[in-house]
């Protein structure tokens, strides 16, 4: 199985982040849908394919080296200029339920290592998400 498009790679990353702690929350799933409908990086994406792509991702995650395969597939499918976008989307999904689990943090670490993102880019993305998801109370 190979990820053939950048759209598929981005969906794989978001679904994998959401599934990292073994519970895909409604907030995370809603955020994935919102991202796909609203962000320009998904222009031209056929939303009807989302369920099949997510199912393929889940099947891959069930394999012994599934997580590594997903990271490799995403790395190969995405142009380098979208590496920071991929990380930002993963952070958005992680922050959606206002609680980031240890498994999600580990996946984010693996993703940024695989994409070789610099520390300033990582900090900016994470700080921006923290500001967007902060609550009054």
C-alpha positions in Angstrom: 0.0 0.0 0.0 1.4 3.4 -0.9 0.1 6.9 -0.3 0.0 8.4 -3.8 -1.1 11.9 -3.1 -0.2 14.7 -0.7 -3.9 14.8 0.3 -3.9 11.2 1.4 -0.6 11.7 3.3 -2.1 14.6 5.2 -5.2 12.6 6.1 -3.0 9.7 7.2 -1.1 12.1 9.5 -4.3 13.5 11.0 -6.0 10.1 11.5 -2.8 8.6 13.0 -2.5 11.5 15.5 -6.2 11.1 16.4 -5.8 7.3 16.9 -2.5 7.6 18.7 -4.0 7.4 22.2 -6.5 4.7 21.0 -9.5 7.0 21.3 -10.5 9.2 18.4 -12.6 11.9 20.1 -15.5 13.7 18.5 -13.6 16.9 18.8 -10.6 15.5 16.9 -12.8 14.0 14.1 -14.7 17.2 13.8 -11.4 19.1 13.5 -10.2 16.8 10.8 -13.5 17.5 8.9 -13.2 21.2 9.4 -9.5 21.2 8.2 -10.4 19.3 5.0 -13.4 21.5 4.2 -11.7 24.9 5.0 -8.0 24.9 4.4 -6.6 25.7 0.9 -4.2 22.7 1.1 -7.2 20.5 0.6 -8.5 22.3 -2.5 -9.5 19.7 -5.0 -9.7 16.9 -2.5 -12.7 14.6 -2.9 -14.3 14.4 0.6 -16.1 11.3 -0.4 -12.7 9.5 -0.3 -12.1 10.4 3.4 -13.7 7.3 4.9 -11.8 4.9 2.6 -8.5 6.7 3.3 -9.1 6.7 7.0 -10.0 2.9 6.8 -6.8 2.3 4.9 -4.8 4.2 7.5 -6.4 2.2 10.3 -5.5 -1.1 8.5 -1.9 0.0 8.1 -1.7 1.0 11.8 -2.7 -2.5 12.7 0.5 -3.9 11.1 3.6 -4.4 13.3 5.5 -1.5 11.7 2.4 0.4 10.6 3.4 3.7 12.3 6.8 3.7 10.7 5.2 2.9 7.3 2.8 5.8 7.7 5.6 8.2 8.5 7.6 7.0 5.6 4.7 7.1 3.2 3.8 10.6 4.3 7.4 11.8 4.0 7.7 10.4 0.5 4.3 11.7 -0.7 4.6 15.3 0.6 6.7 17.9 -1.1 9.2 19.4 1.4 7.3 22.7 1.3 4.3 21.0 3.0 6.3 19.4 5.9 5.5 22.3 8.2 1.9 22.2 7.1 1.6 18.5 7.9 3.0 19.1 11.4 0.7 22.0 11.9 -2.3 19.9 10.9 -1.3 17.2 13.4 -0.9 19.8 16.1 -4.4 21.2 15.3 -5.9 17.7 15.7 -4.0 17.1 18.9 -5.2 20.3 20.4 -8.8 20.0 19.3 -10.0 18.2 22.5 -8.0 20.5 24.7 -5.9 17.7 26.1 -2.9 16.1 24.5 -2.1 12.6 25.6 1.5 11.2 26.0 1.0 9.0 22.9 0.0 12.0 20.8 3.1 13.9 22.0 5.2 10.9 21.0 3.7 10.8 17.5 4.3 14.5 17.1 7.9 14.0 18.1 8.3 11.1 15.6 6.6 13.2 12.8 8.8 16.3 13.3 11.9 14.0 13.4 10.9 12.3 10.2 10.1 15.6 8.5 13.3 17.2 9.9 11.6 20.3 11.1 13.7 23.0 12.7 13.1 24.0 16.3 11.8 27.5 15.5 9.2 26.2 13.1 8.1 23.6 15.7 7.9 26.2 18.4 5.9 28.7 16.3 3.4 26.0 15.2 2.9 24.8 18.8 2.7 28.3 20.3 0.1 29.3 17.7 -2.0 26.3 18.5 -1.7 26.9 22.2 -2.9 30.5 21.7 -5.9 29.4 19.5 -7.1 26.7 21.9 -6.7 28.6 25.2 -9.8 29.0 27.3 -10.9 31.8 29.5 -11.2 29.6 32.6 
